[in-house]
């Protein structure tokens, strides 16, 4: 009778003696014995219900890091290109006044989206995907914060619309509130994909959503929907990205908060939010100071120089943050993590420093005048100073990723929030003393050198590592790059980059033979790929 009840599913757990008895029966009863084993395993799993059903993280290897690095870089470049294409197309279809309306809406979207900023995703990468208590708690808290911010944005939208005298801002911000909830929802699934090192899947779904955004936005603009086309495109993009992310992860999150892990999730989230807020102030206050104190013309010059110099570091920082944190969290040994960080900094110095040097040598007054027109030549004087910040922005993304991987986002928040008021004061002084050039010099000194030194000293002290030991391998490539820049800066613009590249490779072969061989191997693979494409 117990057998019948058990096989019908009413017993909670199988009796081991019955299972043993069934295993010794004839062949016809072996299926029943196997069924007992399955039920016994399931009952044992139900006891350990803390584990999730998500597939484990892909083991870190040299090939996997290269592959994931390629996909992350490709995705970042492609997404930026699609965003640029979208804006260029809409610039042809919409009026400047219509751009102004959506620009105001994006100010508030950028602010509330600070509280998302991949905080949930970073926490999942940090804690891993084995314990479903953390997954469900992170999911629930993330959605809760998103809903609270969305309601707050909707509630304040009438006041914002009245302040700017734009009634349609009420409905625009209401639509952005819906997108905000989706961004919090999607960030949890993105965290799982990053933890699994599935950057190809992440890149593909991001590109599909971005292409859908461009298509729907342009079609809406052609239909005469004005600035509403931005909202429609963004909404379709977030919906598609959320659906695809959920399909890729294939895990049903539950609205549950575990009291034992709730405080840890909230602490990490607050640290990540503080970091995002401070970083936002540091990255945007210079534009605010220039626009407020020096006028729109100066802001136009400064903004163009800023966009030119920051396009590459924004992409590289995104790649370092995504790949770096995912790889760092898989390293259990503290010494291994320290050596990995040192290698990242050395590779940034070897491979990225010459790129900035080439940019400095090529983009001078003559190039600016040729590309943008003679009226934009004042931009050339700002570029060298902003390039200093652009380089260290990538360097700082490495220590930021490591601190997040070690569960210390509060250190990032502390550094950024302390530097923020100092940066604002420095920008004001720079604008008074030297106009826009003074502001760019302040950016180089405060956000470039000062911010970097303070961030690394505080971060390494918190991790009990040696800052000099980690940064020392990067000094030699930077030193040789600066010397070569000075030597070749007076050559004609046509031959400057060629001579610099040849000289840099010679120096690399003499003083950094390992990295020279890596560059050579990369070039050989590139030429081989081109030859194959040509033959096809």
N, C-alpha and C positions, 0 to 999 in steps of 0.2 A: 504493500500500500504506500509505504514511504517512497518507493521507487516511482510509482505512478505520479504521486504528488510532486516529486522532485523533477521528473521529466516534463511535467506540465508547467513548471516554472514557479511553483508555490513555495518551495523550500528556499531558505535564505542562502545556505551554503551546502555543498555536497558532503556526505559522510565519507571520510577517507577509506573506511573498511568496505563500504559498498563499492567504491571506485576500484579498490584492489580486487574485490570479488569479480566485478565485471570484466576486469582486464584478463582474468584467467579463464573466462568462458570461451566458447567456440567462436569461430570466425564471424558468425552472424551477429554476435553481440559486441564485436570490436568497435563498431560505430558508436554504440551507446557508451563504451568506455572512453572513446575520444571526446564525446560530448561532455562527459564528466570532467575531463581534464580542462576543456575550454571553460566550463562553468566555474571550475575551481580557480583558474587564472583570473577570470573576471571578478570573482568574489574577492580575491587577494588584491586586485587593482582597486576595487571600490574602497578598500581600507585605506590605501595610499592615494586618496583623491586630491592630493595637493599638486600632483604632476599634471602638466598639460599634454595635449595630443599633437602639438606642433612639432614638425620635423626638427631634428637638431641642427645646430649651426654648422655650416660648411667649414671643414678644417682649414686653417690658414696655412698657405704654402706660398712659395715665391710665384708660381704660375697663377694661383688664384688671385693673389694681390695684383699682379700685372693685369690679369683679365678684368678684375673688378675696377681697377684704376682706369683702364681704358673706357669701360662702360660709364663710369661716373663722370669722367672728363667729357666723353662724347655727349652724354645727356645734358650736362651743364652748358656746353657750347651750343648744342642744338636748341635747347630751351631758350637761351638768350637770343639766338638768331631769330627764332619764331616770334619772340616778344618784340624784337626790333622791327621785323617785317610787319607785324600787326600794327604797330604805331605808325610806321611809314605809310601804310595803306590808308589808315584812318585819317592821317594828316591830309591826304588828298581828298577825302570824302567829307570831312567835318570842318566846321569853322573854328577859329581860335577860341571864341567865346564858349563853344560847346566843350572844347578841351578844358577850359577853365572850370566849368561846373563839375566835371568828373574828377578834375584835379583836386578840388576841395573835398569831394567824397573820399578820394584815395588817402588823403591826409589822415582821416579818422579810421579808415580801414587799416592803414599801416600801424596806427597806434594800438588798436585793440588786438591786431594780429600778433603784436609783440608777445602777448601772453601765451600764444600757441608756439610759434618759433621752434617747432620740433622738440619741445620740452618733454612731452610724453614719449616721443620716439627715442630721444636720448636716454631716458630712464629705462626703457625696455632693452635697449642695447647694453646699458650698464648692468642691469640685473639678469639679463638673459631671459629665455622663454620656457624654462623648465617648470617653474612654479606658477600655476594658474592663479594663485591668490594675488600675486603682483600684477599679472596681466589684467584680471577682472577689476581690481582696485584702480589701476591706472586708467583703464577704459572708463570706468564710472566717474572718477574724479575729473578726467579730461572732458567728458561730455557735460558734467555739471558746471565746470568753469566756463565752457563754451556757451551754454544756455544762459548763465548769469550775465556774461558780457553781451550776448546778443540782445537780451531783454534791456540791459542798460543802454545799448546803442539805439534801440528803437525808442526808448523812453526819452532820450535826450535829443532825438532827431528833430522834433519841432523847434526846440530852442536853437539848435544849430542852423536850421533853415531860416529862422527869423533873424539870427545874427548876421548871416551872409546875404539875406534877402533873396534866397533861392528856394521857393516853395517845393520844388521837385526833390530837394534833398531828403525830405521825409521818406519818400518811397525808395529813393536810391539807397539810403542807409538801411532801410528795412530789408531790402534785397541783399545788401552786404552782410546784414546780421545772419541771414540764412546761410550765406557762404561761410561765415565764421564758424557756425556749428559744424558744417561739413569739414572744414579744415581741422578742427579738433578731432572729429570722428576719424578722418583719414590718417592723421598723424600716428595713431596707435598701430594701424596696419603697416604703415611705413616703417615704424620701429621694428616690427617683426621681420620685415623683409631685409632691413639693414642688419639686424642681428644674425640672420641666416646668410648674410653676404650675397644676397640675390640682387645684385645691382643691375644686372641685365634686365630682369623683370621690372625692377623699379624704373629704369630708364625707359623701357618700352611703354609702360602705362602712362608715364609723365608726358612722353612725346605724343601719344594718342590724344591725351587730354588737351595738350597745347595746340595741336593741329585742329582739334574740334573747336577750340576757343577762337583761333584765327578765322576759321571758316564761318562760324556762327556770328562773330562780331562784324566781319566784312559784309555778309549777307544782310544783317540787320541794318547796317549803315546804308547799304544800297537801297533798302526798302524805306529809307527816310526816318529811321527811329532815333536819329541824333545820338545824344550821349547815353540813351538807354541801351544802345548796342554794346557798350562796355559791360554793363551789368548782365545782359543776356549771355554774352560770351563767357564771362567769368563764372556765371552760375552753371552753364552747361559743362564747362571744364571741370568744376569741382564735383559735380554729380558723376561724370564719367570716371574721374580719377578715383572717387570713393568706391564706386561699383567695381572697377577693375582691381583695386587694391584688396577689397574684400574677397574677390574671386581668387586672387593669387594666394592669399594667406590660408583660406579654407579653414578658418577657426571661428566658432561662434562665441564671441565674448558675451559675458553675462553682467547684468547690472548688480554687482555685489561689491561691498566694501568690507575688507577684512581689518578688524581693529588692530591686529598685530602689525600689519604692514602699512596702515594708512598714514601714520606719522612720517614714515620714511619716504613715502611717495610725495606727500605734501612738502616736506623739507627740501627734497630734490627739485620739485617744481618751483618753489619759491626762489631757490638759488638760481635756477635757469631763467626765471622771469626777471630777477634783478640784473642778471648778466645781460639779457636782451635789452632791458630798459637803458642801462648804462651805455651799452654799445650803440644803441640807437641815438642817444644824445651826442656821443662822441663823433659818430659818423655824419650827423646832420646839422650840428650846431654851427659849424663854420659857414655853411650855406645860409643859415638864418641870419648870422651876424653880417655877412656881406650884403645880403638883400636889404636888411634893415638899416644899416649904417652907411653903406656905399651906393645904394641904388640898384635899379634893375639892370642897367647897362653893365656895371661891374659884376653883378651876379651872372649875367649871360656869359661873360668871359670866363669867370671862375667855374661856372657849371660845365662849360664845354671842356675845359682843362681837366676837371674832376672826372667827367665821364670817360674821357680818353685814357686817363691813367689808371682808373679803377676798374675798367671792364675786365681785364685779365685777372687781377687779384681777387675779384669777387668770385670768379669761376674757380680759380685755384684753391681759394679758401674753402669753398663748398666741397671740393673734392677731398682736400685734406681732412676736413671735419668728418665727412661721411666714411671714407676709407680708414682714416686714422683711428677714429674712435672704435669702429667695428673690429679692427685688428688689435688695438691695444687691450680691449676687454677680454680677448681670447688668450692673452698672455698672463699666466698665473704667477710667474716669477717676477719680483720687483726689479731685480737686476736686468732681466730681459727687457722689461718695459723701458728702463732708463737707456739701455743701449739702442733700443728701437727709436726712441725719441731723438737721440744723438744722430742716428743714421738719417732720419727724416730731415733734420736741420742741415746736415751736410749735403744731402741731395738737393735741397732747396737752393743752397748757396751755389752748388756746382751747375745746376741745370737752369735755374730761374734767373739768377743774377745776370748772366750775359744777355738774356732776353730783354730785361729792363735797360741794360746798357745799349743794346741795339736801338731800342725805342728812343732813348735819349739822343743818340747820334743821328737818327734819321729825322725825327720830328723837331725841326728847328723853325726859325721864322720863314725861311724859304719854302719849306714843305707845308707849313700852315697856310701861307699865302696861296700856294698852288692848289691846295685841296679845298680850303674853305673860303678863300678870298682875302684880299689885303686887309680888310677891316678887322679880321680876327687875329692879326699878328701879335697883339699883346698877350695872347694865350701862351706863346712860346716861353715867356719869362716865368710862367707859373709851373710849367711841367717838371723841371728838375727837382723842385722842392716837393711836389706832390708824389713824384716817383719814390722818394725816400719813404714816405708813409705807405705807398702801395707795396713796396717790398716787405717792410716789417709787418704789414697786415697779414701777409701769408705766413711769415715766421710765427706770429702770435697765434695763428689758428692751430698750430701744432701743440703748443702748451695748453691752449684752451681745450682741445680734444682730449689730451691726456688727463687733465683735471676732471673732465666729465666722465671719462672712462674709469677713473679712480673713485668716483662718487663724491667729488669735491666741487660741484658747480658754484657753491657759495664763495669760493676763493675767486672765481671769475667775476662774480657779482661784486665782490668787495673792491677788486682792482678797478673795474669799469666805473662804479659809482663814485669812487674817490677821485679818479682822473677827470670825470665829467665837468665839475665846476672849475677845476684848474684849466681845462681846455677852453671853456667859454671865456674865462677872464683873459687867457692868452690870445684868443682870437680878437677880442675887443681891443686889447693893447696893440696887436699887430695891425689891425685896420686903421687905428688912429695914427700909428707911426709910419706905416708903409703902404697903406691902401690894400689892394688885393694881393700884391706881392708880400706885404707884411703878414697877411693872413696865411698865405701858403708857407712862409718861413715858420710861422708858429705851428702849423700843422706838422711840418717836418721835425721840428724840435720836440714838441710836446707829444703828439700822437705817434711820431716815428721813433725817435730815440728814447725819450723819457718814458713813454707808455710801455715800450718794449722792455726796457731795463727794469722798471718797477714790476711789471707782470711776471717776468721770468724770475726775478729775485724772490717775490712773494710765493709764486707757484713752486719753485724748487725748494724753498724753505719749508713749505707745507708738506711736500713729498719727501723731504730730507735727502735731497739730491744736490749735487754740485752744479751750479749754474755755469761756471767757467768750463768745467769738464764737458758739458753738453754742447755749449756754443763754440768752443775752441776750434773744432774741425772746420767750421764755416768761415773762420777769419781769413785763411789763406786765399780761397777763391774770391772773396770780396775784395781783398787787398789788390790782387792782380787785376781784377776787373776795373777797379777805380783807376789804377795806374794806366792801363791801356786806354780807358776812356779819355783821360787827360792828354795822352800822347797823340791820339788820332782825332781829337775833336776839331782840329783846325784844317783837316783835309777836306777836299771837295765832297759834297754829300753823296755823289755817285759811288765813290770808292771807299768811303769811311766804313760802312758796314762789312764790306768784303775783307778789307785789311784787318779790321778788328776780329772778325770770325776766325781768320787764318791764324792770327797771333794768339788768340785765346786757345785754339786747339793745340798749338805748339807748346804753350805754357802748360796746358792740361797733360799733354803727353810726357812732359818733363817732370812735373810735380804731382800729378794725380793720374798715374797710368791706369789704375783700375777703372776709374770713371771714363777715361778716354776710350778704353776698349768697349765700355757700355755704349758710348755715343757712336762708336764705329759699328758695333753690332746693330744698333737701332737704325743707322743710316743704310747699312747693307740690306736689312729686312725691308726698309722702305723702298729702296731701288728695286729689289726683287719683286715686291708687290706691284710696283708701277710697270715693270716689264711684263708681268703676267697679264695685267689689264690691257696693255698695248697689244700683246699677242692674241688675246681673245677678240 
